[in-house]
Amino acid sequence: MTVEQRSALAGVVTIDKDVLHGTPCFANTRVPVQTLIDFLETGETINDFLAVYPSIPRQHVFSFLELSRDIAFDQLVCASS
């Protein structure tokens, strides 16, 4: 993960051992990022997710997905080298 990616992710996702035992959550919430992934895997939309969790800014969802894509791509490139 690059320094830029780590910095961008810090504003969107927090990991705190005192909040859900260190489960990655959307910043300033107790909503695990896995919950978004679960919504999307079952065919629900980002709008469905935000309707249930209105405290999460829409931009945080898009930033998380974009960063996840970039990090996964970087890992695949490294693994194939």
N, C-alpha and C positions, 0 to 999 in steps of 0.2 A: 504494500500500500504506500502510495507516495505521500509526501508531507502535505500536499494540497488536498488530496483525498481525505487524509486523516483530519485536517482542519475543517473541511466542509462537512464531514460526517459528525464531528463533535457538536455542531449546532443543530443537528437533526436527531441524533441518537445518543442516548446516555447509557452508560453501564456503571451501576452503583451497587456494590455488594449489599447495601442496606435497603435497596428497592428490588423486590422480587428476586432476592438472592443473586443479583448480578445479571439478570436476564436483560439483554439489550432492549431498551424501550424508547419510544419516541420522546424527545426531549421535553422535560417538564410535565411528564405524564407517567402513569403506571401501565401504559398500554404497550405490550411487547410488539416489536416489529414482526414477529412470527404471526401475530394475529392478522396483519395485513396480508402476508403471504398465504395464510389459510383461507382468507376471504377470496383472494384471486384464484387460488387452486380449485375452489369449489364453484367457480364461475360467477361469483359476485363481482361487482364493479367497485371502482374507487369511490364512486358516489355512494354506494351501499355502505362501504366502510366508514366514510365520513358522516353518514347519517347516524350511525351507531356511536361514533366517536367524534362528535363535533368540536371537541377541544383541540384536536390535532389540525394544524394548518395544512391546507391542501398542498402548499408548496413543500412542506416537509415530506409528504408522501412521494411527490414527484422527485424531489432531491434524493430521497432514500433509494428509489428505484433506479434512478440514473447512476448514482454512485455504486450501487450493487452490480449493475451491468458492467460498469467500467472496471471495477475490482475483479469481477469474474473473468472478464476478457483478459486483463493483465495476468491473472493466474494461469489461464490457458496458454497464453503466449509463453510465459516462463516455463511451463511444464513441457511444452513442445520443443524447447531449445536444448 
